[in-house]
Amino acid sequence: MSAATTLPTEAEVLDLLRGVIDPELGADVVDLGMARGATVDRDGAVTVTLALTTAGCPLRAQLQNDVKARVGSAPGVSSVHIEWTEMTPEQKAHAMGRARWHAAETAPPTAVPLSARVLAVSSGKGGVGKSSVTVNLAVALAAEGRAVGVLDADIGGFSIPRMLGLEGRLAGAPGERKIVPHAKAVGRGRLEVVSMGLLAEREDAALMWRGLMQNRAVQHFLEDVRWGELDDLLIDMPPGTGDVGMGLARMLPRAEVLIVTTPARAAQQVAARAADMARKTHLRVAGVVENMSSFTCDHGTSYALFGEGGGAALAEEIGAPLLASIPLEPAVAAGGDAGTPVALGAGPAADAFRDLARRLVDAAPPSELMAGCSARMLERAEAALGPKG
């Protein structure tokens, strides 16, 4: 090494590491707290200490290559060595907080009021009653005196208008390029609803749009609807883990995800994918709802027609609370067909939906914690830390 060559300082090495971006969390390793320090020997050998969220992180090789490329390009550096360590739960919490902050800072503006808690009702597959849960939870929340928006993001499979008894097309706001949602009074509260079912010519018309077009429609519902002051916005998501889910995470990074499953273990495994997608896109999983949990006949005997234990098993697997088990009742389907959700009436299912609504209203604000290589173990870190004091 030439005598004229100046070795980089530790601070300069850390500045170079700001160019190393964690590809899943979308922020640099210094801001995330992953770069724990650096030393520079007289011969130009640099040692960087890098903390991973988990020791088996599959991104380790990519991070190693990026660190060596960035630091190794500095004048005077003869070699780069990385010492690996693992984050504590507190450090993981900080990393997820920074990742969510970064996502929020880069999110596009929407018309959804900041006062609204956003809940994306999701599932890994169709047929688990996701739309039924959305509708009944919405009216249960409204009956508590809350202003609730309902956004039907299942563009090609819309069912919200029929289940809420809504008819007629959405109209534009006078004098402005905004869509006015359908409004419906429920008890002491109100609903504001948008859906492609309120724009389509016929309910039975097939809407054959590719993922990009469906994502664009959801974007319009977020940006071009004149939402009122809302306490809650419930989004009925399409099944699976496709374009609409990824687009929503980009447009509304503050959204939380409510996972709906049935008691069947097969449904549980599929629903776990929805939770995995939520965490890969930095969205918090609010909890699990087990739908169609059991059927009780007139004689009081309960039958687990769709199996049992799937909701609890899923909640344990993903480290999120089981918020409700909704019993299987003919009145749920009948209410959806008639446009009179069962949560407005009486019975075990109605009671379960109202209890779910109260639990969500009473829930503490979401924490900004993180765990797992790509946030898959978020809730387990939160549990390890316990409640914030």
SULBELLIN-V531438 format. One record per residue. N is the residue number from 1. RES is the residue in one letter. SS is DSSP state (H for helix, E for strand, C for the rest). PSI is psi as a letter, one per 20 degrees, with the letter a starting at -180 (none if undefined). D_CENTER is the distance of its C-alpha to the mean C-alpha in whole Angstrom. Layout:
n	res	ss	psi	d_center
N	RES	SS	PSI	D_CENTER
N	RES	SS	PSI	D_CENTER
//
This chain:
n	res	ss	psi	d_center
1	M	C	p	52
2	S	C	q	54
3	A	C	h	55
4	A	C	i	54
5	T	C	p	50
6	T	C	p	48
7	L	C	q	45
8	P	C	q	42
9	T	C	r	41
10	E	H	g	38
11	A	H	h	36
12	E	H	h	37
13	V	H	g	35
14	L	H	h	32
15	D	H	h	32
16	L	H	h	33
17	L	H	i	30
18	R	C	i	27
19	G	C	i	28
20	V	C	o	26
21	I	E	p	22
22	D	C	o	20
23	P	C	h	18
24	E	C	h	15
25	L	C	i	14
26	G	C	j	16
27	A	C	r	19
28	D	E	q	22
29	V	C	h	23
30	V	C	g	25
31	D	C	h	23
32	L	C	i	20
33	G	C	j	23
34	M	C	h	24
35	A	E	o	27
36	R	E	i	30
37	G	E	r	33
38	A	E	q	36
39	T	E	q	39
40	V	E	o	42
41	D	C	r	45
42	R	C	h	49
43	D	C	j	49
44	G	C	j	45
45	A	E	p	43
46	V	E	p	40
47	T	E	p	38
48	V	E	p	34
49	T	E	o	32
50	L	E	p	28
51	A	E	p	26
52	L	E	q	23
53	T	C	h	20
54	T	C	q	22
55	A	C	h	25
56	G	C	k	24
57	C	C	p	22
58	P	C	i	23
59	L	C	j	22
60	R	H	g	25
61	A	H	g	28
62	Q	H	g	26
63	L	H	h	26
64	Q	H	g	30
65	N	H	g	31
66	D	H	g	29
67	V	H	g	31
68	K	H	h	34
69	A	H	g	34
70	R	H	g	33
71	V	H	h	35
72	G	H	i	38
73	S	C	i	39
74	A	C	q	40
75	P	C	p	44
76	G	C	i	46
77	V	C	p	43
78	S	C	h	45
79	S	E	q	42
80	V	E	p	38
81	H	E	p	37
82	I	E	p	34
83	E	E	p	34
84	W	E	q	30
85	T	E	r	29
86	E	E	q	26
87	M	C	q	24
88	T	C	r	24
89	P	H	h	21
90	E	H	g	22
91	Q	H	h	22
92	K	H	h	18
93	A	H	g	17
94	H	H	g	19
95	A	H	g	17
96	M	H	h	14
97	G	H	g	15
98	R	H	h	16
99	A	H	g	14
100	R	H	h	11
101	W	H	g	15
102	H	H	g	16
103	A	H	g	13
104	A	H	h	13
105	E	H	h	17
106	T	H	j	17
107	A	C	q	15
108	P	C	q	17
109	P	C	q	18
110	T	C	r	17
111	A	C	j	19
112	V	C	p	16
113	P	C	q	18
114	L	C	i	17
115	S	C	i	18
116	A	C	p	15
117	R	E	p	12
118	V	E	p	9
119	L	E	o	8
120	A	E	o	6
121	V	E	o	9
122	S	E	r	9
123	S	C	r	11
124	G	C	i	13
125	K	C	r	16
126	G	C	r	18
127	G	C	j	20
128	V	C	j	18
129	G	C	k	18
130	K	H	g	15
131	S	H	h	17
132	S	H	g	19
133	V	H	g	16
134	T	H	g	15
135	V	H	g	18
136	N	H	h	20
137	L	H	h	17
138	A	H	g	18
139	V	H	h	21
140	A	H	h	21
141	L	H	g	20
142	A	H	h	22
143	A	H	i	25
144	E	C	j	24
145	G	C	j	25
146	R	C	q	22
147	A	E	o	21
148	V	E	p	18
149	G	E	q	17
150	V	E	o	16
151	L	E	o	15
152	D	E	n	16
153	A	C	j	14
154	D	C	m	16
155	I	C	g	18
156	G	C	i	21
157	G	C	k	20
158	F	C	q	20
159	S	C	i	22
160	I	H	g	20
161	P	H	g	24
162	R	H	g	26
163	M	H	h	24
164	L	H	j	24
165	G	C	k	28
166	L	C	p	27
167	E	C	r	30
168	G	C	q	31
169	R	C	q	29
170	L	C	q	27
171	A	E	r	30
172	G	E	q	30
173	A	C	p	30
174	P	C	p	34
175	G	C	j	35
176	E	C	q	31
177	R	C	m	29
178	K	C	q	26
179	I	E	p	25
180	V	E	o	26
181	P	C	q	24
182	H	E	p	25
183	A	E	q	26
184	K	E	p	27
185	A	E	p	28
186	V	E	o	27
187	G	C	c	29
188	R	C	i	29
189	G	E	a	25
190	R	E	q	24
191	L	E	q	22
192	E	E	p	21
193	V	E	p	20
194	V	E	q	20
195	S	C	q	20
196	M	H	h	22
197	G	H	i	24
198	L	H	j	26
199	L	C	h	27
200	A	C	q	28
201	E	C	h	32
202	R	C	q	31
203	E	C	h	29
204	D	C	j	30
205	A	C	p	30
206	A	C	p	28
207	L	C	n	26
208	M	C	m	26
209	W	C	q	24
210	R	C	r	22
211	G	H	h	19
212	L	H	g	20
213	M	H	h	21
214	Q	H	g	18
215	N	H	h	16
216	R	H	h	19
217	A	H	g	19
218	V	H	h	15
219	Q	H	g	16
220	H	H	g	19
221	F	H	h	18
222	L	H	h	16
223	E	H	h	19
224	D	C	k	22
225	V	E	p	21
226	R	C	m	23
227	W	C	q	21
228	G	C	a	23
229	E	C	o	22
230	L	C	q	19
231	D	C	h	18
232	D	E	q	15
233	L	E	o	13
234	L	E	p	12
235	I	E	o	11
236	D	E	o	12
237	M	C	q	11
238	P	C	q	13
239	P	C	q	14
240	G	C	a	13
241	T	C	l	11
242	G	C	b	13
243	D	H	g	14
244	V	H	g	12
245	G	H	g	8
246	M	H	h	10
247	G	H	h	11
248	L	H	g	9
249	A	H	h	7
250	R	H	g	10
251	M	H	h	11
252	L	C	m	9
253	P	C	i	8
254	R	C	i	8
255	A	C	q	5
256	E	E	q	4
257	V	E	p	4
258	L	E	o	8
259	I	E	p	9
260	V	E	p	13
261	T	E	r	15
262	T	E	r	19
263	P	C	i	22
264	A	C	p	23
265	R	H	h	22
266	A	H	g	22
267	A	H	h	19
268	Q	H	g	17
269	Q	H	h	18
270	V	H	g	16
271	A	H	h	13
272	A	H	h	13
273	R	H	h	12
274	A	H	h	9
275	A	H	h	8
276	D	H	g	9
277	M	H	g	8
278	A	H	g	4
279	R	H	h	7
280	K	H	h	9
281	T	C	j	7
282	H	C	k	7
283	L	C	q	4
284	R	E	p	5
285	V	E	o	6
286	A	E	h	8
287	G	E	a	10
288	V	E	p	12
289	V	E	p	14
290	E	E	o	17
291	N	E	q	19
292	M	C	l	23
293	S	C	h	24
294	S	C	r	27
295	F	E	p	30
296	T	E	p	33
297	C	C	r	36
298	D	C	h	39
299	H	C	i	41
300	G	C	j	38
301	T	C	p	37
302	S	E	q	33
303	Y	E	p	33
304	A	C	m	29
305	L	C	h	30
306	F	C	k	26
307	G	C	a	27
308	E	C	q	25
309	G	C	i	23
310	G	H	g	20
311	G	H	g	18
312	A	H	h	19
313	A	H	g	20
314	L	H	g	16
315	A	H	g	15
316	E	H	g	18
317	E	H	g	17
318	I	H	i	13
319	G	C	k	14
320	A	C	q	12
321	P	C	q	15
322	L	E	o	16
323	L	E	h	16
324	A	E	q	18
325	S	E	o	20
326	I	C	o	21
327	P	C	q	25
328	L	C	o	26
329	E	C	p	28
330	P	H	h	30
331	A	H	h	30
332	V	H	g	26
333	A	H	g	27
334	A	H	g	30
335	G	H	h	28
336	G	H	g	26
337	D	H	h	29
338	A	H	i	31
339	G	C	k	28
340	T	C	n	28
341	P	C	q	25
342	V	H	h	26
343	A	H	i	25
344	L	H	i	27
345	G	C	b	30
346	A	C	r	31
347	G	C	r	30
348	P	H	g	28
349	A	H	g	25
350	A	H	g	26
351	D	H	h	26
352	A	H	g	23
353	F	H	g	21
354	R	H	h	22
355	D	H	h	22
356	L	H	g	18
357	A	H	g	18
358	R	H	h	20
359	R	H	g	18
360	L	H	h	15
361	V	H	h	18
362	D	H	i	19
363	A	C	q	16
364	A	C	q	17
365	P	C	q	15
366	P	C	q	12
367	S	C	r	13
368	E	C	m	13
369	L	C	r	14
370	M	C	q	14
371	A	C	r	15
372	G	C	q	16
373	C	C	g	17
374	S	C	k	14
375	A	C	j	12
376	R	C	h	12
377	M	C	k	14
378	L	H	g	12
379	E	H	h	13
380	R	H	h	16
381	A	H	g	17
382	E	H	g	16
383	A	H	h	18
384	A	H	h	21
385	L	H	h	21
386	G	C	a	21
387	P	C	q	21
388	K	C	p	21
389	G	C	none	25
//
